[in-house]
Amino acid sequence: MTQLPVAIIGAGSIGMRHVEVAQACPATRISAVVEPSEVRRAALAALGLNAVATLDAVPTETRAAIVATPTQDHHVSALACLDRGWPVIVEKPTAATLDQAREVVLRAAQKGVPLFTGHHRRCHPFSRATRDALTQLGDLVGVQGLWSLRKHDTYYDADWRRQPGAGPLLTNLTHEIDLLCFFLGEIDEVTALSSNSRRGLAIEDTAALAFRFGDGALGSFLISDAGASPWSFEAASAENPAIAASHQDYIRFVGTAGALEFPSLTFWGRSGPGEIEWSKPLIATPGPHFDKVDPVLKQIGHFAAVVAGGDNDLLCSGEDGMKALEITLAAALSAKEHRPVRAGEVPGDYTGV
């Protein structure tokens, strides 16, 4: 098998996660890791990696890149990679602002180069299966989600984690927005309330959101990093070894013909003929078993296949990543201005602060 030479841009915790999967994926190999810190480069070299200080030092054999730098750099690094003709995965969010994200998406289109945003949750087998299973629900009425993981107190010892923009609205919500759009289509409007009353920091610790989807369905979501609960994607999926697993569903979809729990795919449907209505019990059907996978490893495998000329409808496109960014920023703006915010109303230079 011919391996895809990939450059990893950034060697922080997320960058090293990509290093790990690029080494594990039989379809890829690392041509270079770009890291400006001399000390960090020395540590990378000790691991046998080709660590370089700038993109200009990346070997010419490189054919693709993964941008895992801080968000403020996503725009510059992504453009530099696209200008070199490299297909790119940019870690979420696609950029710090909508204007920057639009420029990245436009440049990829102009160059005819594949661009993806690193929303890897799509790559779990239960995510694709959920999108398919939603067709059993009839017309979608609404969706309800609850993400609440209590971050440990020392998490906030780092100054930047107490600064505006570091709360769960901009740090954690974007994952949920992309999944909801992946399952249900575009979100047209969001209304958000936020509170910092439990931790007492400048940033929010809890937010409650309401969504209006393009087909008229409604949604609600509670997100908090102060509340202790078993309900979150990470706890449900056991994806992150640093977060305790609960295997409890945290999203519920309701339609005119039944309901679905996520990620178990437990389906609640009719118990007999005739109209489905409140006097007739619903019957629960357990969802199928899914083997546990590393979704980031799956993501880079799909990416390598696309670069080799294949098609893919699972990865988050740059356009989809930009839409997730827009609704995330819309939620932050709604909480700030105490009003509903529609898609298209977020200023292009707004950072969420």
Buried (B, 14 or more C-beta within 10 A) or exposed (E): EEBBBBBBBBBBEBBBBBBEBBEEBEBBBBBBBBBEEEEBBEEBEEEEBBBBEEBEEBEEEBBBBBBBBEBEBBBBBBBBBBEBEBBBBBBBBBBBBBEBBBBBBEBBEEBEBBBBBBBBBBBBBBBBBBBEBBEBBBEBBBBBBBBBBBBEEEEBEEEEBBEBBBBBBBBBBBBBBBBBBBBBEBBBBBBBBBBBEBBEBEBBBBBBBBBBBEEEBBBBBBBBBBBEBBBBBBBBBEBEEEBEBBEBBBBBBBBEEBBBBBBBBBBBBBEEEEEBEEEEEBEEBEBEEBEEEBBBBBBBBBBBBBBEEEEEEEBBBBBBBBBBBBBBBBBBBBBBEEEBBEBEBBEEEBBBE
